[in-house]
């Protein structure tokens, strides 16, 4: 599910996401679970990461993937190579956003490992604490309903698909 975005965020950090801007690709049209990013629009890396991690926008994941690797396919290959390099033996990625894909799967251990890695970044720590994300006057709530309700919760990522069910790291 959307815990896949932990690897998308990890690779974005390694690509220097916060010092870059990204152009929303035409491929985002029609992806479910989006903040309706407009193809051709230029966004800061910070805006794309906020959309990725707060409302879990699938179009943000696609924007990062294509902006970093040139295509979704190349990005997924990078995701899987990185998973192997990091020792994430229980994980195979099928896309950068986590919608159901044949053969894609992960483990709690692998998700926690990635969450710990990305939370080393102060920008990610700030973003994962956010209860909402606003773009062009539209506000999108965080899916992590524990934020602000349960003391000490400061992120990191939630996810859901019919196949995976509900999950949180």
VENLINUR-V40137 format. One record per run of one state. SS is the DSSP state (@ for helix, = for strand, . for the rest). FROM is the first residue (numbers start at 1). LEN is the number of residues. Records with the same first field share a line. If there is no record, write none. Layout:
BEGIN
SS: FROM-LEN, FROM-LEN
END
This chain:
BEGIN
.: 1-1, 15-2, 20-1, 24-2, 29-13, 54-4, 70-2, 87-5, 93-12, 106-2, 119-3, 129-3, 136-2, 142-16, 162-3, 169-1
@: 2-13, 17-3, 26-3, 45-9, 58-12, 72-15, 108-11, 122-7
=: 21-3, 42-3, 92-1, 105-1, 132-4, 138-4, 158-4, 165-4
END
